[in-house]
Amino acid sequence: MPSSRVPAPRLRLVPQAVPTADADSGGDRNGRSGRLQAVQQRRQQRLRQYRRTLGWQAGVAVVVNGLWLSATAIALARLVPLWQTQHRNLNALEQAVGVMEERVEALRDKVELGLDPLQSEAAMREHLNYLPDRQMEILLVEPDSGDRPQI
């Protein structure tokens, strides 16, 4: 039968400094207490240095982000008036284009009248007082008050 034992976990135990009667002398017989204190002091020093480094990194990040924010604000302050000017110019151009489109439509209507053969022929006859063959011009005149024209 296989063994059903589970291996025990391997834990690294760090002994804590327990004050002893000979703590003033710097340790016990083997000098373990002094080494333990030195290790703990180095750990605390590394932890303080790590925290100090994190503090500097956070401070530098805040300063850099502040610089980015101020540069962005300055750029926007310079760009907004330019944008407003261009927007006004665009509106003026759109109005001018609208007026030109109306004029183009009016002129196109006039040109289309001239391009229609029947309408152009009628306009030319009216303008030139042209009469085709076998037609006679009739003039209506108001009668005078009794005087007849002499023939």
Order of alpha helices (4+ residues) and beta strands (2+ residues): alpha-alpha
